[in-house]
Amino acid sequence: MTTLLVANRGEIARRIFRTAKRMRLRTVATYSDADAGLPFVREADDAIRIGPAPARESYLAIDRVIAAARQARAELVHPGYGFLAEDPDFARAVDAAGLVFVGPPAAVLATLGDKGEAKAIAERAGVPVLPGYRGADQRDEAFADAARATGYPLMVKPVAGGGGIGMQGVRTERELRDSLARARRVASAAFGDERLLIERLVERPRHVEVQILADGHGSVATLGERDCSAQRRHQKILEETPAPSLDDATRAKLARSADAIARAAGYRNAGTVEFVVDERGDFFFLEVNARLQVEHPVTELVWGIDLVEQQLRVALDEPLAPAVRPSGHAIEARVYAEDPDAGFVPATGVLAHVRWPESVRVDAGYEEGDAVTRHYDPLLAKLVARGDDRGAALRSLRAALDATEILGVRTNLAFLRALCDHPATRGGRVDAGLVERDIASLVTGRRAPPAQAYALAAAAVVATARRSDDPWTAIGPWRLGAPPSTTVLVRDGAEDHAVRLVGTGPYEHEGRRIARADEPHRWTVDGAPAAAAAVRSAVYVGWAGGTWELETAPRERSVEKTAGAEVAAPMPGVVLAVHARADAPVRRGDLLFVVEAMKMELRVEAPVDGRVTRVLASQGQQVERGQRLAEFEPAR
């Protein structure tokens, strides 16, 4: 039996395993200490630990992955996406170990991984590229001269890597040097290569990409295009195929251009050729993602093809399957553990309650009870809806988002619902700047908990206590001649609410009926579905499309008020840069630290005028959300 090792984690590992098992391959998972209890580890035929939680000591450690493949006696190694998927050194190491890399040849990865080289290939293939600079001279002065020749606005990009990491939009010459410094810092941290290029910035661009498959026998197939224009900070949110508002002539040109680039590069296996489309409908080559894309399921649902199966068959030197005709429309939404109200910072914690919708395809990396840690991308799942036309697919996705229940960590579900309802989304007129322009209408702030949320929280607390082995607790409170009742103190920030529940279940509260449903954490409020989970001193509640985290522990008494102002990490991550100096005076807004996590780079600034008395964090240090980075004394 052929053995396949997946050098990845989460939902993509589970996705690959599904196809591999259907093909009767033996599957092997690799996992870090942080992931030992996740579903992908349990679902593989075998699982091998490759190191501690930090990715550089586990999923990015080539020697450890190769050792695991040898231990498992694997013949095939699938890199998934991210991590080592586009690393030519990893592909070479797999080859050197006598194994088969499920992806493009190492030489192709090396060439296409350099955006400058990729653009040169596109030019030789006759495909239009954006004007700019990709020279060897990486001095700021060389970029300034090139920027003046190209014209503003422009985009600064790392030469290596992908996924939008490190990209900086620049509108004036005054912004250029700071943008170059930020891009170099991120590129060096993410890819170990600080080389940059610049290109003309397209205003209100659409991001359109073509799925390609190429075998080792000279065949190249293009499987339609995907529109991935719904983005924030160059990270995709919604993806769909076919691309809306694109005429058939342009579709055909995009397919021909992708085919030409694949052939010119000597491509093999699955990949994506990415383009930017301007407001006039003209398109320009951006880059090649030489791997399976996160959004590949939309292509699979419309084209009726299993892209992972084709990847494996090409790796085994089989020819491509015959071409098929597309049918219908598909849209994917990425569900993240993140807090939109706090600037989309990643969220961590234990998933106290999870219910995925049954009406659409769900590629999930987590289930109820799993822990979301700070170490990796916070993608929880992808919801993928298909319909006979775009309207049907969008309605199906919107209903699936309503049916999704996640409690225990903050998510972007409300944001995704608002994005689906946006007139530009409904009309198929999304461009890459839409989310940033309309963020105020898409993220409306946290709603105050309604009375139903407090009642649900109280009921969950009481029901959890009644599961005790203590018979007196199980009976619940009672009073002679009166119905049993319980009062629970529930707090939302500084707001305390004493909730009185009547009954032992179902409960009555101010004329509302709160009843347990057919499974744990499921409730109804006056017959309408709801969810609630009590975990230690917190209660997580979901009702009518909203979610709330309420507290039940006694309020902590402050012995003394702390002097000064907090300089704390806005999210769990790595300190990229330290600008704070002990005993140095600062003004409000001065940059003190730069913290990076989950492809995001956030500034930590002085909260008020004052003085840094002590620096507590160092460059490269891993920090938790809320961890103090410096001691600070406000000016008097």
ROVO-716662 format. One record per residue (C-alpha): residue in one letter; x, y, z. Coordinates in steps of 0.5 Angstrom, whole numbers. Layout:
resn  X  Y  Z
A  X  Y  Z
...
//
This chain:
resn  X  Y  Z
M  0  0  0
T  3  7  -2
T  4  12  4
L  2  19  4
L  5  24  9
V  2  31  10
A  7  36  12
N  2  41  14
R  -4  41  19
G  -11  43  21
E  -17  43  15
I  -12  42  9
A  -9  36  12
R  -16  33  14
R  -18  35  7
I  -12  31  4
F  -13  25  8
R  -20  25  5
T  -18  24  -2
A  -12  20  0
K  -17  15  4
R  -21  14  -2
M  -15  13  -6
R  -14  7  -1
L  -7  11  1
R  -4  10  8
T  -4  17  11
V  1  20  16
A  0  26  20
T  6  30  22
Y  4  35  29
S  7  40  34
D  6  39  41
A  0  45  40
D  -4  41  35
A  -3  34  39
G  -11  34  40
L  -13  36  34
P  -18  32  29
F  -13  32  23
V  -8  28  28
R  -13  23  30
E  -16  22  23
A  -9  20  20
D  -7  12  20
D  -1  14  23
A  1  21  27
I  9  23  28
R  11  29  33
I  16  33  30
G  17  38  35
P  15  44  40
A  9  49  38
P  13  54  34
A  13  53  27
R  20  54  26
E  22  48  31
S  16  44  28
Y  12  45  21
L  18  49  18
A  24  44  20
I  25  41  14
D  30  36  17
R  25  34  22
V  19  33  17
I  24  29  13
A  26  24  19
A  18  23  20
A  17  21  13
R  23  16  13
Q  20  14  20
A  13  13  17
R  16  9  10
A  12  14  6
E  13  15  -1
L  9  21  -2
V  10  28  1
H  4  33  1
P  6  40  3
G  -1  43  3
Y  -1  50  3
G  3  55  7
F  9  53  11
L  14  49  7
A  9  48  1
E  13  53  -4
D  20  52  -1
P  25  49  -6
D  30  47  -1
F  24  42  2
A  22  40  -5
R  30  38  -6
A  30  35  1
V  24  30  -1
D  27  28  -8
A  34  27  -4
A  31  22  1
G  28  18  -5
L  21  21  -4
V  16  24  -9
F  14  31  -7
V  7  33  -9
G  8  39  -12
P  12  43  -18
P  19  41  -19
A  24  45  -14
A  27  49  -20
V  20  51  -22
L  19  53  -15
A  25  57  -14
T  24  61  -21
L  17  62  -19
G  18  64  -12
D  22  70  -14
K  17  75  -17
G  22  78  -21
E  24  72  -25
A  16  70  -25
K  15  77  -28
A  20  76  -33
I  17  69  -35
A  11  72  -36
E  14  78  -41
R  17  73  -45
A  10  69  -46
G  7  75  -48
V  3  76  -42
P  2  84  -40
V  5  86  -33
L  5  92  -29
P  11  97  -30
G  15  98  -24
Y  22  96  -22
R  25  89  -20
G  33  91  -20
A  39  88  -16
D  40  95  -13
Q  36  95  -7
R  38  101  -4
D  33  106  -2
E  36  111  -7
A  35  106  -13
F  27  105  -11
A  26  112  -10
D  29  114  -17
A  25  108  -20
A  18  110  -16
R  19  117  -20
A  20  114  -26
T  14  109  -25
G  9  114  -22
Y  5  114  -15
P  1  111  -13
L  5  104  -13
M  6  98  -9
V  12  95  -5
K  12  88  -5
P  17  82  -2
V  21  79  -8
A  20  72  -4
G  14  69  -1
G  6  70  -2
G  0  71  1
G  0  79  1
I  5  78  7
G  9  85  7
M  6  89  1
Q  5  96  2
G  1  101  -2
V  5  108  -2
R  2  114  -5
T  7  119  -4
E  15  120  -4
R  15  122  3
E  12  115  5
L  17  111  1
R  22  110  6
D  18  108  12
S  14  103  7
L  21  100  5
A  23  99  12
R  17  96  14
A  16  91  8
R  24  89  9
R  23  87  16
V  16  83  15
A  20  80  9
S  26  78  13
A  22  75  18
A  17  71  14
F  22  69  8
G  29  70  10
D  30  74  4
E  29  82  5
R  29  84  -3
L  23  88  -5
L  20  90  -12
I  16  96  -14
E  10  96  -19
R  5  101  -21
L  -1  101  -16
V  -8  99  -19
E  -14  103  -16
R  -20  99  -14
P  -17  93  -17
R  -20  86  -18
H  -16  80  -16
V  -17  74  -21
E  -14  68  -21
V  -14  62  -26
Q  -13  55  -23
I  -8  50  -27
L  -6  43  -27
A  0  40  -31
D  2  33  -32
G  9  30  -34
H  7  29  -41
G  6  36  -44
S  -1  37  -42
V  -4  43  -39
A  -11  45  -36
T  -14  51  -34
L  -20  50  -30
G  -23  57  -30
E  -22  63  -26
R  -24  65  -19
D  -25  72  -16
C  -22  73  -10
S  -23  81  -9
A  -26  81  -2
Q  -20  82  2
R  -17  86  8
R  -10  87  8
H  -9  83  2
Q  -12  77  6
K  -17  74  2
I  -24  73  5
L  -29  71  0
E  -27  67  -6
E  -32  65  -12
T  -32  62  -19
P  -34  64  -24
A  -31  71  -23
P  -37  76  -24
S  -38  82  -28
L  -32  79  -33
D  -34  78  -40
D  -33  71  -44
A  -27  74  -48
T  -23  76  -42
R  -24  70  -39
A  -21  66  -45
K  -15  71  -45
L  -14  70  -38
A  -14  62  -39
R  -9  63  -45
S  -5  67  -41
A  -4  62  -35
D  -3  57  -40
A  3  60  -43
I  6  62  -37
A  5  55  -34
R  8  52  -41
A  14  57  -41
A  16  56  -33
G  16  48  -35
Y  10  47  -29
R  8  41  -26
N  2  39  -21
A  -3  44  -19
G  -2  52  -19
T  -5  58  -19
V  -4  64  -24
E  -6  71  -21
F  -8  77  -24
V  -10  84  -23
V  -16  87  -27
D  -17  94  -27
E  -23  99  -28
R  -23  98  -35
G  -22  91  -35
D  -15  90  -37
F  -11  85  -34
F  -4  84  -31
F  0  78  -29
L  2  78  -21
E  5  72  -19
V  4  64  -19
N  2  61  -13
A  6  54  -14
R  1  50  -10
L  -6  48  -8
Q  -10  54  -6
V  -14  55  0
E  -20  57  -4
H  -19  51  -9
P  -26  48  -6
V  -30  53  -11
T  -27  50  -17
E  -28  43  -15
L  -35  44  -14
V  -36  48  -20
W  -32  43  -25
G  -33  37  -21
I  -26  35  -20
D  -22  33  -14
L  -16  37  -15
V  -12  33  -9
E  -13  27  -13
Q  -10  30  -19
Q  -4  33  -15
L  -3  26  -13
R  -4  22  -20
V  1  27  -23
A  6  26  -18
L  5  19  -19
D  7  20  -27
E  0  19  -29
P  -3  23  -34
L  -9  29  -33
A  -16  27  -33
P  -20  29  -39
A  -23  36  -39
V  -30  37  -36
R  -35  42  -37
P  -36  47  -31
S  -43  48  -28
G  -46  53  -23
H  -43  58  -19
A  -39  57  -12
I  -37  62  -6
E  -33  60  0
A  -32  64  6
R  -26  64  11
V  -28  63  18
Y  -23  66  23
A  -22  66  30
E  -21  74  31
D  -24  80  34
P  -26  85  28
D  -28  90  34
A  -21  90  36
G  -18  91  29
F  -19  83  27
V  -13  81  32
P  -13  74  32
A  -17  70  38
T  -15  64  42
G  -18  60  47
V  -22  53  47
L  -28  52  43
A  -34  51  48
H  -39  50  43
V  -39  49  35
R  -44  47  30
W  -42  47  23
P  -48  48  18
E  -50  41  14
S  -53  45  8
V  -46  47  5
R  -39  44  4
V  -35  45  11
D  -27  44  11
A  -26  45  18
G  -19  44  22
Y  -23  45  29
E  -29  41  33
E  -32  43  39
G  -27  42  45
D  -21  44  41
A  -16  49  43
V  -14  55  38
T  -7  57  40
R  -3  63  38
H  2  59  34
Y  -1  59  27
D  -6  62  22
P  -13  63  26
L  -17  60  20
L  -22  55  23
A  -26  53  17
K  -28  54  10
L  -36  54  8
V  -37  53  1
A  -44  54  -2
R  -46  52  -9
G  -52  54  -13
D  -54  54  -20
D  -53  61  -21
R  -49  66  -17
G  -55  69  -13
A  -57  62  -11
A  -50  60  -9
L  -50  67  -5
R  -56  66  -1
S  -54  59  1
L  -47  61  4
R  -51  67  7
A  -56  61  10
A  -50  57  12
L  -47  63  16
D  -53  64  20
A  -53  56  22
T  -46  56  24
E  -45  57  32
I  -38  58  35
L  -38  60  42
G  -31  60  46
V  -27  65  42
R  -29  71  38
T  -30  70  31
N  -31  74  24
L  -38  71  23
A  -42  77  24
F  -37  81  19
L  -38  75  14
R  -46  76  14
A  -45  83  13
L  -40  83  7
C  -45  78  4
D  -51  83  5
H  -47  89  2
P  -49  91  -4
A  -43  91  -8
T  -42  83  -6
R  -50  82  -8
G  -48  86  -15
G  -42  82  -16
R  -38  89  -16
V  -33  87  -11
D  -26  90  -11
A  -20  89  -7
G  -21  96  -3
L  -28  95  -1
V  -27  92  6
E  -22  98  8
R  -27  103  5
D  -33  101  8
I  -31  98  14
A  -35  102  19
S  -41  99  16
L  -38  92  16
V  -36  92  23
T  -41  96  27
G  -38  95  34
R  -41  90  39
R  -48  90  41
A  -50  90  48
P  -53  84  51
P  -60  83  50
A  -65  81  56
Q  -65  74  52
A  -57  73  53
Y  -57  74  60
A  -63  69  61
L  -59  64  57
A  -53  65  61
A  -56  64  67
A  -60  58  65
A  -53  55  63
V  -50  56  69
V  -56  53  73
A  -56  47  68
T  -48  46  69
A  -49  46  77
R  -55  41  77
R  -50  36  73
S  -46  36  80
D  -46  29  84
D  -48  33  90
P  -56  31  91
W  -57  38  94
T  -54  42  88
A  -58  37  83
I  -65  39  87
G  -64  46  86
P  -67  52  91
W  -74  51  93
R  -78  55  98
L  -84  52  101
G  -91  54  98
A  -87  57  92
P  -84  55  85
P  -77  54  86
S  -73  59  83
T  -65  61  82
T  -62  68  82
V  -55  68  78
L  -51  74  78
V  -49  75  71
R  -44  81  69
D  -42  84  62
G  -36  89  63
A  -38  94  69
E  -45  92  68
D  -48  87  73
H  -55  83  72
A  -58  79  77
V  -62  74  73
R  -68  71  77
L  -70  64  74
V  -76  61  76
G  -77  53  75
T  -72  47  75
G  -72  47  67
P  -75  49  63
Y  -74  56  66
E  -78  62  66
H  -75  69  66
E  -79  76  65
G  -85  72  61
R  -79  68  57
R  -79  61  57
I  -72  58  56
A  -71  51  55
R  -66  46  54
A  -66  43  47
D  -64  36  44
E  -56  36  45
P  -51  40  50
H  -50  47  49
R  -57  48  45
W  -63  52  48
T  -69  55  45
V  -72  62  48
D  -79  62  46
G  -78  56  41
A  -73  60  37
P  -66  56  37
A  -60  59  41
A  -54  56  44
A  -50  57  51
A  -44  54  54
A  -42  56  61
V  -34  55  62
R  -31  56  69
S  -33  63  71
A  -35  65  64
V  -41  64  60
Y  -41  64  52
V  -48  66  49
G  -51  65  42
W  -58  68  40
A  -61  71  34
G  -54  72  30
G  -50  75  36
T  -45  72  41
W  -43  75  48
E  -38  73  53
L  -41  74  60
E  -38  73  67
T  -40  70  73
A  -34  70  78
P  -35  75  83
R  -32  82  81
E  -25  83  83
R  -23  88  88
S  -18  93  86
V  -13  94  93
E  -10  100  89
K  -11  104  82
T  -4  103  78
A  -1  109  77
G  1  110  69
A  -2  108  63
E  -1  101  60
V  4  99  54
A  1  92  52
A  1  87  47
P  -5  88  42
M  -5  81  40
P  -1  75  42
G  5  75  37
V  12  76  36
V  16  83  38
L  19  85  31
A  22  91  33
V  23  95  39
H  24  103  39
A  22  104  46
R  28  106  50
A  29  106  58
D  28  113  61
A  27  116  54
P  21  122  54
V  16  120  49
R  10  124  46
R  3  121  45
G  3  117  39
D  10  115  38
L  12  108  36
L  15  104  42
F  14  97  39
V  12  93  33
V  8  86  34
E  7  81  29
A  2  75  28
M  -2  71  23
K  1  76  18
M  -1  82  21
E  4  88  24
L  1  92  29
R  4  99  32
V  4  99  39
E  4  107  41
A  5  111  47
P  -2  112  50
V  0  119  52
D  6  124  53
G  10  121  58
R  17  117  60
V  18  110  59
T  21  108  65
R  23  100  63
V  23  96  57
L  20  89  59
A  20  86  52
S  26  85  47
Q  26  83  39
G  24  76  37
Q  20  75  44
Q  14  71  44
V  8  75  48
E  1  74  50
R  -5  79  48
G  -5  84  54
Q  2  83  56
R  6  89  59
L  12  91  54
A  14  97  58
E  13  101  64
F  11  107  63
E  10  114  67
P  5  119  64
A  7  126  64
R  5  130  70
//
